[in-house]
Amino acid sequence: MSQQLVTCLIAVAVNLVGIMVIYAALSHAVVRHRTPVVIALIVISQLFWIVPALAIVEAQKASDAGSYALWLGNWLVCGFSLVIFAKSATCIPVSLADTARMDGLGGFATWRQTVLPFVTRDLLIVAVFTVMATLLPFWGCLTLPEAGNSIVLFQRFLSPSGRIAFMAAISIAGCVPLLAIFFAAKRNR
């Protein structure tokens, strides 16, 4: 197995674990109608790709599209996850959370007992889509190494750190349509 493939798979795994933790917290915030927390988690989910992308940039000297795959994959899956979590939130009885609090459960235990059973299927679907969205572009880089140099136009004009800063800025701008999806799904409940 090549070092490039191992680096890509590790980056995808790190991204998946981090994103699933963020989406678990997002599901709790959506169910509890905590709009400021949802907004903060959307922003965090859009910037989380930087963590595994730094490993790719360091190992590959920013010569492939791995960091772009993580960036685009997280952006695509976030909007989808917001819609399915908002839909699942309508199925959770409010009395479950009230009962859990009366039983003395803390925040994490309340989420585990009242929200997780209703969103487990959704989290699995989001995990599969996250892997699909972030892993698919790697195959082109592995089978056609020269394809990595022409993925994006600005790659030739910016330094590796400049590219990550530019993509982080675009990630923040990319939160706008995701927030619109969240508020549209919230209004339709």
C-alpha positions as CSV (number, residue, x, y, z in Angstrom):
1,M,0.0,0.0,0.0
2,S,1.5,3.4,-1.0
3,Q,2.2,6.1,1.5
4,Q,-0.1,8.5,-0.3
5,L,-3.0,6.0,0.0
6,V,-2.3,5.5,3.7
7,T,-2.2,9.3,4.3
8,C,-5.5,9.8,2.5
9,L,-7.2,7.0,4.4
10,I,-6.0,8.3,7.7
11,A,-7.2,11.8,6.8
12,V,-10.6,10.5,5.8
13,A,-10.8,8.5,9.1
14,V,-9.8,11.5,11.2
15,N,-12.3,13.6,9.3
16,L,-15.1,11.0,9.8
17,V,-14.5,10.7,13.5
18,G,-14.4,14.5,14.0
19,I,-17.4,15.2,11.8
20,M,-19.5,12.4,13.5
21,V,-18.8,14.0,16.9
22,I,-19.8,17.4,15.6
23,Y,-23.0,15.9,14.0
24,A,-23.9,14.1,17.2
25,A,-23.7,17.5,19.0
26,L,-25.6,19.1,16.1
27,S,-28.4,16.5,16.4
28,H,-28.8,17.4,20.1
29,A,-28.8,21.1,19.4
30,V,-31.4,20.7,16.6
31,V,-33.7,18.6,18.9
32,R,-33.3,21.1,21.8
33,H,-34.0,24.1,19.4
34,R,-30.7,25.8,20.3
35,T,-30.3,27.9,17.2
36,P,-27.1,29.7,18.3
37,V,-25.4,26.4,19.0
38,V,-26.6,25.0,15.7
39,I,-25.1,28.0,13.9
40,A,-21.8,27.6,15.8
41,L,-21.7,23.8,15.0
42,I,-22.3,24.5,11.3
43,V,-19.4,26.9,11.2
44,I,-17.2,24.3,13.1
45,S,-18.2,21.5,10.7
46,Q,-17.2,23.7,7.8
47,L,-13.8,24.4,9.3
48,F,-13.1,21.0,10.7
49,W,-11.6,19.7,7.3
50,I,-8.5,21.9,8.1
51,V,-7.3,19.4,10.7
52,P,-7.0,16.3,8.5
53,A,-6.1,18.5,5.5
54,L,-3.0,19.7,7.3
55,A,-1.8,16.1,7.4
56,I,-2.3,15.8,3.7
57,V,-0.6,19.1,2.9
58,E,2.4,18.2,5.1
59,A,2.7,14.7,3.7
60,Q,2.0,15.5,0.0
61,K,3.3,19.1,-0.1
62,A,-0.2,20.2,-1.3
63,S,0.3,18.4,-4.6
64,D,-3.0,16.6,-4.7
65,A,-6.7,17.3,-4.2
66,G,-7.1,15.6,-0.8
67,S,-7.7,18.7,1.1
68,Y,-10.2,19.9,-1.5
69,A,-12.0,16.6,-1.2
70,L,-12.4,17.0,2.6
71,W,-13.5,20.5,2.2
72,L,-16.2,19.8,-0.5
73,G,-17.3,16.5,1.2
74,N,-18.0,18.2,4.5
75,W,-19.8,21.0,2.9
76,L,-22.1,18.7,0.8
77,V,-22.9,16.4,3.7
78,C,-23.6,19.2,6.2
79,G,-26.7,20.5,4.4
80,F,-28.1,17.0,4.0
81,S,-27.5,16.2,7.7
82,L,-29.3,19.4,8.8
83,V,-32.4,18.4,6.9
84,I,-32.5,14.8,8.2
85,F,-31.8,15.9,11.8
86,A,-34.5,18.5,11.6
87,K,-36.9,15.8,10.3
88,S,-35.9,13.3,13.1
89,A,-36.3,16.0,15.7
90,T,-40.0,16.2,15.0
91,C,-40.3,12.5,15.9
92,I,-38.8,12.8,19.4
93,P,-41.3,13.3,22.2
94,V,-40.5,16.2,24.4
95,S,-41.7,14.2,27.4
96,L,-38.6,11.9,27.1
97,A,-36.2,14.8,27.8
98,D,-38.3,16.0,30.6
99,T,-38.4,12.5,32.2
100,A,-34.6,12.2,31.7
101,R,-34.0,15.5,33.5
102,M,-36.4,14.5,36.3
103,D,-34.5,11.2,36.7
104,G,-31.3,13.3,37.2
105,L,-29.5,12.5,34.0
106,G,-26.9,15.0,32.8
107,G,-26.6,16.6,29.4
108,F,-24.7,13.7,27.7
109,A,-26.8,11.0,29.3
110,T,-30.0,12.8,28.3
111,W,-28.8,13.0,24.7
112,R,-27.7,9.3,24.8
113,Q,-31.0,8.2,26.2
114,T,-33.5,10.5,24.4
115,V,-31.9,11.7,21.2
116,L,-29.5,9.0,20.1
117,P,-32.0,6.2,19.6
118,F,-33.9,8.4,17.2
119,V,-30.9,9.7,15.2
120,T,-28.7,6.6,15.1
121,R,-29.9,5.7,11.6
122,D,-29.4,9.2,10.5
123,L,-25.9,9.4,11.9
124,L,-25.0,6.1,10.1
125,I,-26.4,7.5,6.8
126,V,-24.4,10.7,7.3
127,A,-21.2,8.7,8.1
128,V,-21.6,6.7,4.9
129,F,-22.2,9.9,2.8
130,T,-19.2,11.6,4.5
131,V,-16.9,8.7,3.6
132,M,-18.3,8.7,0.0
133,A,-18.0,12.4,-0.4
134,T,-14.5,12.7,1.0
135,L,-13.0,9.5,-0.4
136,L,-14.2,9.6,-4.0
137,P,-11.9,12.4,-5.2
138,F,-8.9,10.6,-3.8
139,W,-9.2,7.7,-6.2
140,G,-8.6,10.1,-9.1
141,C,-5.5,11.4,-7.5
142,L,-4.3,7.8,-6.9
143,T,-5.0,6.5,-10.4
144,L,-4.1,9.8,-12.2
145,P,-1.4,11.6,-10.2
146,E,-1.3,14.4,-12.7
147,A,-5.0,15.2,-12.1
148,G,-4.2,16.6,-8.7
149,N,-2.4,19.6,-10.3
150,S,-5.4,20.8,-12.2
151,I,-8.3,20.3,-9.7
152,V,-8.6,24.0,-8.9
153,L,-7.4,27.0,-10.8
154,F,-6.1,29.0,-7.8
155,Q,-3.8,26.1,-6.8
156,R,-1.1,27.5,-9.1
157,F,-1.4,31.0,-7.8
158,L,-1.3,30.6,-4.0
159,S,1.1,29.0,-1.5
160,P,-0.1,25.9,0.4
161,S,-0.9,28.0,3.5
162,G,-2.6,30.6,1.2
163,R,-4.8,27.9,-0.3
164,I,-5.9,26.6,3.1
165,A,-6.7,30.2,4.2
166,F,-8.6,30.9,1.0
167,M,-10.6,27.6,1.4
168,A,-11.3,28.5,5.1
169,A,-12.7,31.8,4.0
170,I,-14.9,30.1,1.4
171,S,-16.0,27.6,4.0
172,I,-17.2,30.4,6.2
173,A,-19.0,31.9,3.1
174,G,-20.4,28.4,2.4
175,C,-22.1,28.4,5.8
176,V,-24.6,30.9,4.4
177,P,-26.5,28.4,2.2
178,L,-26.3,25.8,5.0
179,L,-27.8,28.2,7.4
180,A,-30.6,28.9,4.9
181,I,-31.2,25.2,4.6
182,F,-31.4,24.9,8.4
183,F,-33.8,27.8,8.8
184,A,-36.0,26.5,5.9
185,A,-36.1,23.0,7.5
186,K,-36.9,24.6,10.9
187,R,-39.7,26.7,9.4
188,N,-41.3,23.6,7.7
189,R,-41.5,21.6,11.0
